[in-house]
Amino acid sequence: MAVAPLILTVDVGTSSLKAVVYDGSGQVVASSTQRYGYRTPEAGWAEADPESWWQALEAGAGRACERCPSTYRL
């Protein structure tokens, strides 16, 4: 049995990371959004902790893959 390819995409935004899994035809198979914060130490400033991006990537990609239907093999 042939296994269809899956594509994992990641969007790292200001306050959240989105992970989306697509099948070979471009249809969304599963997705996950992980929120994280940022600090505003002064007016007009925004600071983020890069470690929170890595943690969100690990959790978001993992959850998106877990949500894939069992008809797909990862």
Secondary structure, DSSP 4 states (H G I P E B T S, - for coil): -----EEEEEEE-SSEEEEEEEETTS-EEEEEEEE---B-SSTT--B--HHHHHHHHHHHHHHHHHTS-TTS--
